[in-house]
Amino acid sequence: MAELGEERSSPEEQQVQEQYEHGTSLSKQRLFDLEADEGSANAVRQKADWGTIWKLAFQCIGVIYGDLGGTFALYSLICRHAKVNLIPNQQAEDREVSTYKLELPKRGTRMASALKYSLESSLIIKYSLLFTTMIGVSMVHGDGILTPCISLLSAVGGIREAAPSLSQDAIMWISVVILILLFQVQRFGTDKVGYTFAPILVLWFAFIAFIGLFNFIKYDPGVIKAVNPWYIVKYFQRNKKKAWISIGGVILCLTGSEALFADFGHFNIRSIQLSSCAVLVPSVLLAYIGQCSYLRKNTEDVTDAFYKSIPKPMYWPQFVVAILAAIFASQSLISASFSIIQQSAALGCFPGIQVVHTSAKHEGQVYVPEINTLLMLACVGITLGFKNTLTIGNAYGIVITFVFVITSMFLVLVMVMIWKTNIILIIIYVLTIGLIEVLFLSSTLYKFVDGGYIPLLFASTVVSIMFIWNYGYKKKYMYELENKIAMKTLTDIVSDERIHRVEGLGLFYTHLVHGIPPIFTHYVSHVQALHKVLVFISIKSLPISKVPAEERFLFGRVKPGELIFRCIVRYGYKDSRKDQKTFEELLANQLKDFIGEDSGAEDRQRELALVDNALRDGFVYLMEGTTSCG
């Protein structure tokens, strides 16, 4: 047998480009030109898989600090350490929250201090960080649209092995029906069917691992030599530009890890780390190696290598499991989109919309009706518009590489400024994983006109919505801050005998964490009444995942001697805000605790009695507000 690096394809085959359909990504995409030997192409695949291992590891490390992962979690981590937030609502008390504190290396570095100073002193850099975060978020939304389309079209397309006469239009309509059903069941939550996920996915990985091992032994065990990185070098030396273009398809080997953070609302970190390293990666590697072995002997099957390499007795079981695995893969990205929207709204970067918590056990399991409808319409539209996976695959690659590159950019900032990682290790990371990801991105952008424009068009729309909303929120906050009421004005209002004091506890919502909003004077001049107990409430999101319930409320007196208080209600981006009754009970109890600690013995009894009387008359919401950006 000739060495892997020496064997060539026939002249006829040199004109054919592979359209490789792989079971793990369930997508069809050009991978390599058959002018190159399959061994070198396999080496490129292996490089991608080991890149997955490293990427998963780094994402898991990032999640340990953010507890939810994703671009927003990394951005929030940076906000905790440096004052890069565009809204000046930070308070020293925020850092006293137990979950806010970071266990950081005690050693300081000039590079960390210099980077922190640069981030805090430049408005352009602050806007750039937020804008980059929004791009990463919008790409995950694009991923949530493309994954269901490409996964189901590819999986359903496998039916042609049993029914070759079935048209592409028929496959398209079957996929559309499954897509609609998938989105319709989202309202019931993944916990209702979640118990089926694990056994089906374990069966899926077992199937592709067994089939890969079977093909490896049966056809050409010699492809194992392709794990030698030297074949990657030879592949690029031989094919040059074609090799660079081809790796835009290799990126599909990494699909799924870009949305890993969504799983942390459902599973713990350790289980995801173990399953990724012990199940996912070995199974995928065996599948790749097996298909390369199969293609060495069956180059004519290059357009449908996955299904054609399945032994006949296993076809139908594998087909059914492939459909189910495609649905579960789609579910993961849909859940990621919901999670991202929840985080975006909590951080003041998306309009406030209804977020439904579908599980009493897992707070990370959420459902957003409006987003679900928009995703369904987008998925159906793309499936009907493109009908096949080739064009969608070009768009898919751009989405994934953008998420990877942005994640790495934020990780480098975290490593330098927060973890204070050794500079040599940072350089190694940038020169290996960083450069590989940039190479992938440049290759996928080459296919811009062949469908790559789809995610960029979608991302620009989402970023525009997020940026405009955040900009409007910031302008409103700054207006209230610059025109807040002076303490003398508040004293005059409270002492004015023409202002009637009525029973009950009034909750006046405001964005401000300091001062009284200007609309308060407008309210008093029109109503001519104030409640006997008045609380100015500011809902505030901190750049952490969760705030303990006992630390949620931060009280203070607006005016000594009066029952006028300020309450900062602090949430993490993962906290649930759904139970209004619990909120009122906690607020009342925390208010009485504050009075008990703040007042003298005589005043304490009088004020507590007045508060109890006010509580019996109920809460009155004087102005509805929106969440603030931490």
Buried (B, 14 or more C-beta within 10 A) or exposed (E): EEEBBEEEBEEEBEEBBBBBBBBBBBBBBBBBBBBBBBBBBBBBBBBBBEBBBEBBEBBBBBBEBBBBBBBBBBBBBBBBBBEBBBBEBBBEBBEEBEBBEEEEEEEEBEEBEEBBEEBEEEEEEBBEBBBBBBBBBBBBBBBBBBBBBBBBBBBBBBBBBEEEEBEEEBBBBBBBEBBEEBBEEBEEBBBEBBEEBEEBBEBBBEBBBBBBBBBBEBBBEBBBBBBBEEBBEBBBEBBEEBBBBBBBBBBBBBBBBBBBBBBBBBBEBEEBBEBBBEBBBBBBBBBBBBBBBBBBEBBEBBEBBBBBBBEEEBBEEBBEBBBBBBBBBBBBBBBBBBBBBBBBBBBBBBBEEEBBBBBEEBBBBBBBBEBBEBBBEBBBEBBBEBBBBBBBBBBBBBBBBBBBBBBBBBBBBBBBBBBBBEEEEBEEBBEEBBEBBBBBBBBBBBBBEEBBBBBBEBBEEBBEBBBEBBEEBBEEBBEBBEEBBEEEBBEEBBEEEEBEEBBBBBBBBBBBBEBBBBBBBEBBEEEEEBBBBBBBBBBBBBBBBBBEEEBBBBBEBBBEEBBBBBBBBBBBBBBBBEEEEEBBEBBBEBBBEBBEEBBEEEEBEEBBEBBEBBBEBEBBEBBEBBBBBB
